[in-house]
């Protein structure tokens, strides 16, 4: 059974649901996998932090798409940061 996730609006996030869509990045959360896709095939980095700023997962040097497993991340509040050149986007999530 998958844990419950809440997006920053407090809405429950179901499997296979796009939880955020920005001009450049699309973030998909499904089966404890975080998938990030960029509209252009630019290089980007993804980092997952806890509320204290500790890095829980990181993928550097991605092109177009990246996937990170969240199964090892404990319950709590965490942040996903996507950066590509001058573009930086951070989204908050809650794992219950």
N, C-alpha and C positions, 0 to 999 in steps of 0.2 A: 504494500500500500504506500502510495506517495504521500509525503507530508503536505500540509497546506502552505501555500505561499500567498502573501498579500502584496499588492503593488503599493506605490506611495500614496494612492488615493484611499487605501483601505479596502479595495475590492479584491475578492478572492480570485486567484489566478488558476484556471484549470489547465490540464495538460493540453498540449497542442494549441495554445492560445498565444497570439502575439501580445506581449505585455506592454510594449512601448514601441512607438514608431516615430522617428525623428526625421528631419530632412535627409540625413545622410546614413543613419544606422537603424537597423531593425533588430530587436532583441526578442528571442523566442525562448520560452521556458517550457520544457516538456520532459517528463520522466527524470527529474533531477539533473537534466542537462541544460545548460545555458548555451544558446546558439546565437551568435552575433553575425549579422550580414551587413556589409557596407554597399551602398548603391554603386559607387565606383570601385574599382579593384585596387584602391590605394592601400599602402601598408598601414597597419594599425596595431595597437597594443590593447589588451584587456586585462584588468586587474580587479579582483574581488577582495574587498576589505571588510573587517568587522567594525563595530561601532567605535572601537578604540583605535582604529587606524592600522591595525595589524593586517598584513597581507595574508589572505587565506588561499588564494589561487591566482596564477598569473600566466598569461600567454603573450609572448612578444613576437613581433615580426610576422604577423598574419597578413594575408592578402585575400580580400573579398569576403572570407568567411572563417569563423573560428568556433570551436565548441569547448566548453569547460564543464566537467562533472561537478555537481554540487552535493553529491551523496555524502562526502566526508565533512561537510560544513555543519556545525552544530546549530541547533535552534537559536533564533535571535534575529537581530537587525543587521543587515549587511548592505554594502554599496558595490555596484558594478560601475567601473570607470572605463570608458572607451576613448582612446586618444589616437588621432591621426593628423599629423602636422599641427596646424593651428586649431583644429577641431578637438574639443574635449567635452564629453558628455558623461554625467554621473546620474545613476538611477538608484533609488533606495528600495530594498525589498525586505520582507519579513518572512522568516521561515518558522512555522509553528510546529 
